């Protein structure tokens, strides 16, 4: 597997050409903060979701009424990217439209994924450019899996605490599609105590968002301050018993139960004009 390593005097990050997917985050004391991809539970580590987030009905999206096969979370996470920037503290991988992508998504696009390190933070930015002559609909999202428990916090209860507080309404999935009914929020004054039972019914979706930042970790000790930009939807996901929790900011969600297969009509789809670009990012600051 082709890997690019970026680093400073605080952290080291490895990024793969396959999926432009971050493979590890290590602090200079040797601690690993990202999930290690154990196939017993899930081989992913930090996939990029494009041009859809979540599932489509019958794994099919339509564009102006024409059907295209589209697997969950799109094809970008399974694609090989080209390394276009390699510096000591940042790298950029690029995915361009191709004959193979046109069979699934009939648009000319450019997707640039930048990883950079700043102090004890890693910043991941996706830039989508529409190189087509028509409006391009898509969804995009991040799916980083952080160690649960965090290194140095073994045996301690972990929390997700929203920077802006509140109690965002919860939605669940049915057959991979979003149930439109809102459920009571699991957050109380912006705080959620994590336990594996929360994920017995799959991911926890907050389509109306969860603010723009949170703290993940125990009450005291190491934590991740996780913030995001231009990503109005949020989800938490794990598998019961697995040693990770995914903090997932998105622009776009899975299709709703009974909803349209038309890509442009999926919830929170982006509609990017010809020649335009849009940026989406998250920052994970390692604390303690």
Buried (B, 14 or more C-beta within 10 A) or exposed (E): EEEBEBBBEBBBBBBBBBBBBBBBBBBEEEBBBBBEBEEEBBEBBBBBBBBBBBBBBEEEBBBEEEEBEBEBBBBBBEBEBEBEEEEEEBBBBBBBBEEEBEEBBBBBBBBBBBBBBBEBBBBBBBBBBBBBEEBBBBBBBBBBBBBBBBBBBEEBEBBBBBBEEBBBBBBBBBEBBBBEEBEEBBBEEBBBBBEEEBBEEBBBBBBEBBBBBBBBBBEEBBBBBBBBBBBBBBBBBBBEEBBBBBBBBBBBBBBBBEBBBBBBBBBBBBEBEEEEEBEBBBBBBBBB
